[in-house]
Amino acid sequence: MKTLSLKENCYDVVRLLLAATVVYSHSYAIGGFGRESFALWTKENIILGTIGVLGFFGLSGFLVTASFDRTQNIWLYVVKRARRIFPGFWVCLVVTAFAVAPLVWMASGKSVTSFPWTGSESALNYVTANFFLKVNQLSIQELLAGQKWQESLNGPLWSLQPEFLCYLFVVAVGLGSALQSSRWLLAVVTGCALVFHIVRVIGGPDVYPAIPGAFASRTWGPFVTAFMVGMCVYAWRDSIKFDWKSVAFLFGFALVCLKLGGFQLVAPVVVTLIVLLGGALISARLRTDLSYGMYIYSFPLQVLIGALGWASGSVWLFMTASLAASVGAAWLSWTLVEKPCLRRS
């Protein structure tokens, strides 16, 4: 039997796989290939990308809580978290608005001189309106008109605001000693969050007013809950014993729920446990962390690939092109932006 270790794991690899699931799901939507195969297999129970984001939040809850526990300085912790999120995000906004978007604009046959660089719903406004993580402007004027995907220019960015707010929640929990002497309190609060999540899934929109804050949101609720489960796992890590059989059982249980129904009820717990326990069974560390860059760049690059008509005949070709482009952008983001900023923290 094993216990969770912050050194012997393959969480770097797991993050890449989770980012790849998001690219997979978005390939169907942005490329106009209909419903994804995984969603059809689960009878529309859930898409694979949603499971990937749940895994991100659960893993983040574990690792970020560990970071807070090691730092022992609230200001330094907040600065570290801000440097991990904001520099890459800001550069992504600029690249998306002033490089990717004009290319999408010209791909539709319009002149670059007519591109809305400034003004209402412009490229500049896209950067300033979304500067503090909350996505207030989804696209740039009529940029996506006529495209197979017309809802947003960079869909995944919505998750960065609740992610960063979760980082601040860790501070509140740490100050209340809920990571150590009062960790049972964290377990109780996480249990309440899970109950709210289950009630929301079962009751639907009619129960939203009765559920507090973020847990009422159909977008925030499951992911905030997964983050809290990750925090709980960290707080109780010394008491958790597992092996391959434990992870295989969880995986089998997840498959049954996916096929027969009910997966969304248990997803924040099951996905988080599979990611954390499964990722701790193998030790494999990477020298670069491309997952964040893949996550924030893949969507606009897929929009561009779709606008250019590349690999439009096959979802797998589209997906391969998307992965290749996003990995390249992620490497540049890590090398030129993320890593230098992290060195200063």
Secondary structure, 3 states (H helix, E strand, C coil): CECCCCCCCCHHHHHHHHHHHHHHHHHHHHHCCCCCHHHHHCCCCCCHHHHHHHHHHHHHHHHHHHHHHHHCCHHHHHHHHHHHHHHHHHHHHHHHHHHHHHHHHHHCCCCHHHCCCCCCCCHHHHHHHCCCCCCCCCCCCCCCCCCCCCCCCCHHHHHHHHHHHHHHHHHHHHHCCCCCCCHHHHHHHHHHHHHHHHHHHHHHHHHHHHCCHHHHCCCHHHHHHHHHHHHHHHHCHHHCCECHHHHHHHHHHHHHHHHHCCHHHHHHHHHHHHHHHHHCCCCCCCCCCCHHHHHHHHHHHHHHHHHHCCCCCCHHHHHHHHHHHHHHHHHHHHHHHHHHHHHCC
